Amino acid sequence: MIRTQIYLTERQRAELTTISKIHGKKQSELIREAVDRLIDQAGNSRREVVLREAAGIWKGRTDLPDFKKIRTEWDRI
């Protein structure tokens, strides 16, 4: 692990201390868990944005093969 220093408000520190005592975890462990959740949420948001941007990118193209016909041919086998 890499040591990192952060600044917390007095309220954040007090709440973190309370949560730490309730859950029996170190404050650093709670902070790492919170950072992991933030990373997961941000990753999901990025994926959603990319998928929305990619939706319909082939729409209206005339240089592509007839995929319905190709799939029908595959289904017959």
C-alpha positions in Angstrom: 0.0 0.0 0.0 1.0 3.6 -0.6 0.8 6.0 2.3 -1.4 9.0 1.5 -2.3 12.0 3.7 -5.7 13.7 3.5 -7.3 16.6 5.1 -10.7 16.1 6.8 -13.0 18.6 8.3 -13.6 18.4 12.0 -17.1 17.0 11.4 -15.7 14.3 8.9 -13.1 13.3 11.4 -15.6 13.0 14.3 -18.1 11.0 12.2 -15.3 8.8 10.9 -14.1 8.1 14.5 -17.7 7.2 15.5 -18.2 4.9 12.5 -14.8 3.3 13.2 -15.8 2.5 16.8 -19.2 1.1 15.8 -17.8 -1.2 13.1 -14.6 -2.1 14.8 -12.5 -1.0 11.8 -9.6 1.4 11.5 -10.3 4.8 10.0 -7.9 4.1 7.2 -9.8 0.9 6.3 -13.1 2.8 6.2 -11.5 5.5 3.9 -10.1 2.8 1.6 -13.6 1.2 1.4 -15.2 4.6 0.6 -12.6 5.3 -2.1 -13.3 1.8 -3.6 -17.0 2.5 -3.7 -16.3 5.9 -5.4 -14.1 4.3 -8.0 -16.7 1.6 -8.7 -19.4 4.3 -9.1 -17.3 6.4 -11.4 -16.4 3.3 -13.5 -20.0 2.4 -13.9 -20.8 6.0 -15.0 -18.0 6.0 -17.5 -19.2 2.7 -19.0 -22.7 4.1 -19.3 -21.5 7.2 -21.1 -19.4 5.2 -23.5 -22.3 2.8 -24.2 -24.7 5.7 -24.8 -22.2 7.4 -27.2 -21.7 4.1 -29.1 -25.4 3.4 -29.4 -26.4 3.7 -33.1 -23.0 4.4 -34.5 -23.7 2.0 -37.4 -27.2 3.4 -38.0 -27.7 4.6 -41.6 -24.4 3.1 -42.9 -24.7 1.6 -46.4 -21.3 -0.1 -46.6 -22.2 -2.9 -44.1 -23.5 -6.3 -45.0 -27.1 -7.4 -44.4 -26.7 -8.8 -40.8 -30.3 -10.1 -40.7 -29.6 -12.2 -43.8 -26.3 -13.5 -42.4 -27.9 -14.4 -39.1 -30.8 -16.2 -40.8 -28.3 -18.2 -42.8 -26.5 -19.1 -39.5 -29.7 -20.1 -37.8 -30.5 -22.7 -40.5 -27.4 -24.7 -39.8 
